Amino acid sequence: MLGDKIRKKRSEKNLSLKELAEKISLTASFLSQIERDLAEPSISSLRKIANALEVPIFFFLIDDQKSSPVVRRSERKTLKLPKSHLIYELLTPDVNRAMELFIARIEPNTNVGEEGSTHPGEECNLVMQGTMEIRIGEETYTLEEGDSIYYFASLPHSIRNAGDEEMVFLSAITPPRF
C-alpha cells in the first residue's frame, strides 16, 4: 500500500511525521492519514513527499515484485496524473536505476507539467508521433516525428502538444524524476 511505503521510507530517513510535514508544507495529521491509507495525496503532494524522501515518485506507485530486465509491452507500468492530459509508460523494469526511460502520450493541443519546471539532471526526448513544442529557458523549439532534443533539466522547460493528434514521445531522464 502507498501509505506503508511512505511510512517505511520516512522511517529509513529517521524523520518524524512533523519533520517531514515541515519539509513539504503539509500537516502532520494529513501525512498520518496518508500513511494509514485514510487519505490519498494529490500528485503534487506525492511529488513533494518523494522529493523530501529522495526517491522518484514511481517508487511509491509500483509493485515491489522482483523485476526482470525485460519489460513486455503488456506489462508496462503506467501513470496518468489526475486532471492531466498526459500518460506515462515506464520502459525500465523499475525506478531503482540511474536512468529513467518512458513513453509519454499527450492529448492534442495541450500543455503538460508546470510552466517552466526544473529539476536536476539531463533529458533527451524523441518525438515518435505528432508535433512537440518545447520551451527551454527563453528558446522555443518545434519538433516533428523523428526529431529529438537533448537539454539540461535544470533549465526551466515545458512541453506542449502543438498538433491536432495525440503526441507520443520517448524520454530518457537521468537521474530518475518519477
C-alpha positions as CSV (number, residue, x, y, z in Angstrom):
1,M,0.0,0.0,0.0
2,L,1.1,3.6,-0.7
3,G,0.9,4.6,3.0
4,D,3.1,1.7,4.1
5,K,5.8,2.6,1.5
6,I,5.8,6.3,2.6
7,R,6.0,5.3,6.3
8,K,8.8,2.8,5.7
9,K,10.9,5.3,3.6
10,R,10.2,8.1,6.2
11,S,11.4,5.8,9.0
12,E,14.5,4.8,6.9
13,K,15.3,8.5,6.7
14,N,14.8,8.9,10.5
15,L,12.2,11.6,10.0
16,S,9.2,12.1,12.3
17,L,5.8,12.9,10.7
18,K,6.2,16.5,12.0
19,E,9.7,16.9,10.4
20,L,8.5,15.6,7.0
21,A,5.4,17.7,7.2
22,E,7.5,20.8,7.8
23,K,9.8,20.0,4.8
24,I,6.8,19.7,2.4
25,S,4.4,22.3,3.8
26,L,1.7,19.8,4.7
27,T,0.3,19.0,8.1
28,A,1.5,16.0,10.2
29,S,-2.1,14.9,10.6
30,F,-2.7,14.8,6.9
31,L,0.6,12.8,6.4
32,S,-0.6,10.4,9.1
33,Q,-3.9,9.9,7.2
34,I,-1.9,9.2,4.1
35,E,0.4,6.7,5.8
36,R,-2.7,4.9,7.2
37,D,-4.3,4.9,3.7
38,L,-7.2,7.0,5.0
39,A,-6.4,9.8,2.6
40,E,-4.9,9.9,-0.9
41,P,-2.3,12.6,-1.7
42,S,-2.6,14.7,-4.9
43,I,0.1,14.0,-7.4
44,S,1.8,17.3,-6.4
45,S,1.8,16.3,-2.7
46,L,3.1,12.9,-3.6
47,R,5.9,14.5,-5.7
48,K,6.8,16.7,-2.6
49,I,6.9,13.6,-0.4
50,A,9.1,11.8,-2.9
51,N,11.5,14.7,-3.3
52,A,11.8,15.1,0.5
53,L,12.4,11.4,0.9
54,E,14.9,11.4,-2.1
55,V,13.1,8.8,-4.2
56,P,11.4,9.0,-7.6
57,I,7.6,9.3,-7.5
58,F,7.3,6.0,-9.3
59,F,8.9,4.4,-6.2
60,F,5.5,4.7,-4.4
61,L,3.4,3.7,-7.4
62,I,4.9,0.4,-8.5
63,D,4.7,-3.1,-7.1
64,D,7.6,-4.4,-5.0
65,Q,7.9,-7.6,-7.1
66,K,11.3,-8.7,-8.3
67,S,11.8,-7.3,-11.7
68,S,13.1,-8.9,-14.9
69,P,15.4,-6.9,-17.2
70,V,12.7,-7.3,-19.8
71,V,9.7,-5.1,-19.8
72,R,6.9,-6.6,-22.0
73,R,4.6,-4.0,-23.8
74,S,1.6,-5.5,-22.0
75,E,3.3,-5.3,-18.6
76,R,4.5,-1.6,-18.7
77,K,3.7,0.3,-15.5
78,T,1.6,3.4,-16.4
79,L,0.8,6.6,-14.6
80,K,-1.9,9.0,-15.5
81,L,-1.8,12.1,-13.4
82,P,-5.2,13.4,-12.1
83,K,-6.6,16.3,-14.2
84,S,-3.8,15.8,-16.7
85,H,-3.7,15.2,-20.4
86,L,-0.6,13.0,-20.1
87,I,0.0,9.3,-19.7
88,Y,3.5,7.9,-18.8
89,E,4.5,4.3,-19.7
90,L,7.7,3.2,-17.8
91,L,10.1,1.3,-20.0
92,T,12.6,0.4,-17.4
93,P,11.9,-2.5,-15.1
94,D,11.7,-0.3,-12.0
95,V,12.8,3.1,-10.8
96,N,15.8,1.9,-8.8
97,R,18.1,2.7,-11.7
98,A,20.4,5.6,-12.7
99,M,18.3,6.4,-15.7
100,E,14.6,6.5,-16.4
101,L,13.1,5.7,-19.8
102,F,9.4,6.2,-20.6
103,I,6.9,6.8,-23.4
104,A,4.6,9.8,-22.8
105,R,1.3,10.3,-24.6
106,I,-0.2,13.8,-24.6
107,E,-3.7,14.8,-25.9
108,P,-3.9,17.3,-28.8
109,N,-3.4,21.0,-28.2
110,T,-2.5,20.7,-24.5
111,N,0.4,21.7,-22.3
112,V,1.9,19.4,-19.7
113,G,3.7,19.9,-16.5
114,E,4.2,23.1,-14.6
115,E,5.2,26.1,-16.7
116,G,9.0,26.3,-16.6
117,S,9.6,23.2,-14.4
118,T,13.1,22.5,-13.4
119,H,14.9,19.5,-11.7
120,P,18.4,18.2,-11.5
121,G,19.7,16.1,-14.4
122,E,19.5,15.8,-18.1
123,E,16.8,14.8,-20.6
124,C,16.6,13.6,-24.1
125,N,13.2,13.4,-26.0
126,L,12.4,11.7,-29.3
127,V,9.1,12.6,-30.9
128,M,7.5,9.3,-32.2
129,Q,4.2,10.8,-33.3
130,G,2.8,14.3,-33.6
131,T,4.3,17.8,-33.0
132,M,6.1,18.8,-29.9
133,E,6.6,22.4,-28.9
134,I,9.2,22.6,-26.2
135,R,10.3,25.7,-24.4
136,I,13.8,25.6,-22.7
137,G,14.8,28.8,-21.0
138,E,13.9,31.6,-23.4
139,E,14.0,29.4,-26.5
140,T,11.1,27.5,-28.1
141,Y,11.7,24.6,-30.4
142,T,9.2,22.7,-32.7
143,L,9.9,19.1,-33.2
144,E,8.2,16.7,-35.7
145,E,8.1,12.9,-35.8
146,G,11.7,11.6,-35.7
147,D,13.2,14.8,-34.2
148,S,15.0,14.7,-30.9
149,I,16.2,17.2,-28.3
150,Y,18.7,17.0,-25.5
151,Y,18.8,19.5,-22.6
152,F,19.8,20.1,-19.1
153,A,16.7,19.8,-16.9
154,S,17.9,22.5,-14.5
155,L,16.8,25.0,-17.2
156,P,13.1,25.9,-17.0
157,H,11.3,23.8,-19.5
158,S,7.7,22.9,-20.6
159,I,6.2,20.8,-23.3
160,R,3.1,21.4,-25.4
161,N,1.4,19.2,-28.0
162,A,1.1,21.6,-30.8
163,G,-0.8,19.3,-33.1
164,D,-4.3,18.0,-33.6
165,E,-3.4,14.4,-32.9
166,E,-2.0,12.6,-29.9
167,M,1.7,13.3,-29.4
168,V,3.9,10.4,-28.4
169,F,7.5,10.8,-27.3
170,L,10.2,8.7,-25.8
171,S,12.1,10.3,-23.0
172,A,15.3,9.4,-21.1
173,I,16.0,11.2,-17.9
174,T,18.9,10.9,-15.5
175,P,18.7,10.9,-12.6
176,P,15.1,9.4,-12.5
177,R,12.5,12.1,-11.8
178,F,9.4,9.9,-11.3
